[in-house]
Amino acid sequence: MSKEIISLQLENIKKIKAITIRPEGNFVEISGRNGQGKSTVLDAIWWVLKGKDNIQQMPVRQGQEKGTIRLELNDLIIERVFKVNEVGTDYTTTIKVTSKDGAKYSSPQAVLDKFTGILGFDPLAFMRMSAKEQYEFIRKNADLKVDIDELDRKHKSLYEQRTEVNREVKRLEAQIESMPIVNVPKERVDVATLMSVLQNAQESNQKIQKAKYALDSLTQKKISKQDEIKRLEAQILSIKSDVEQLDVDIRRGLEFMRSNQPIDTTDIESKIKDAETINAAFDAAVNRDKLVTQKINEEAHVIHLNNEMESLENQKKQAIESANLPVKELGFGNNELLYKGLPIKQLSAAEQLKLSMDIATAENPDLKVILLRDASLLDDESLEYIKQRAEESGYQIWAERVDTTGTKGFVIEDGELKA
């Protein structure tokens, strides 16, 4: 059987002088003007159950030495007493938990912690939290087996790496597309060898040309000498000797001419001229092949990064699924909560209220109590929805609302319960 609040008694707590509230039904409305002590009622429920570590200010009413909170549940009576020190700057607190049959508990706070759950969860306050605060609140109360933030950091790092690699892939693709595929020779032309052949041919031709010039000169000399024979009979013998020698030289020249024909360098020169174009095409093809290989490697890197990112997402998904989050399809994004894959802040106000109530009622603790501050901000439709959820889930909702009529719920006026 779940526990609910049967009665709440406060004496000298913050602005409250002395009141007793015995709620009826699932929706308990605490109303009144501002500054009359409404908030103290909800604070007192929180303080009596959660202890000193959860009290942010002096709980005892100003000018008093002691304050008391007494909370009666179905089967337990909880009483917390606050005593102010002599100088009035601090206080001590004691708690006593007894069962309805009079049994006392030696570790009262431990008993309370077992059945209070996330009593401090206020659906309206949750809706007003920033995305980061909502994320931290749920993460703190979830039984996560892994560090979600670390997974997100790794995922972000891989994402950034993948972005850079994809950018490099696109750059390589553009570079490859700008390089046309041409008819490429099987190998480079050896220009150095061709140049050597050309040089040898030119040197040989020069020798032949010199020989030709020499031969022409010798022939001319022979003619000249023959003319001299006619004119210079006296020198015939000497000239004949010269002629004989010239004949020897001529024979050598003719023999050289017969064994050495001029080499046609046109083909070699053409090949050298074409080599630059051919080699440029060859080099372009080699460079293109290198870029294609580099692109393939980068694409493989992208696939590897995708696999690592998918692995991290699966780890995160498994961690969230095993964390027993309060609502199905609730998850963790980048420093924000997600619901059905969307950031909570993108939901409508009605959807956020429904989700907040789902979270508040999901834990199913022994003490089904929700403290709802600032309920004045709810419109009539939202208020009716909360009342309906309280009825359906068996929760007792204590709601603080500003009201000046003095006719709604339990009215607090000047620290007392209005009659």
Secondary structure, 3 states (H helix, E strand, C coil): CCECEEEEEEEEECCEEEEEECCCCCEEEEEECCCCCHHHHHHHHHHHHHCHHHCCCCCECCCCCEEEEEEEECCEEEEEEEEECCCCCCEEEEEEEEECCCCECCCHHHHHHHHHCCCCCCHHHHHHCCHHHHHHHHHHHCCCCCCHHHHHHHHHHHHHHHHHHHHHHHHHHHHHHCCCCCCCCCCCCCHHHHHHHHHHHHHHHHHHHHHHHHHHHHHHHHHHHHHHHHHCHHHHHHHHHHHHHHHHHHHHHHHHHHHCCCCCCHHHHHHHHHHHHHHHHHHHHHHHHHHHHHHHHHHHHHHHHHHHHHHHHHHHHHHHHHCCCCCCCEEECCCCEEECCEEHHHCCHHHHHHHHHHHHHHCCCCECEEEECCHHHCCHHHHHHHHHHHHHHCCEEEEEEECCCCCCCEEEECCEECC
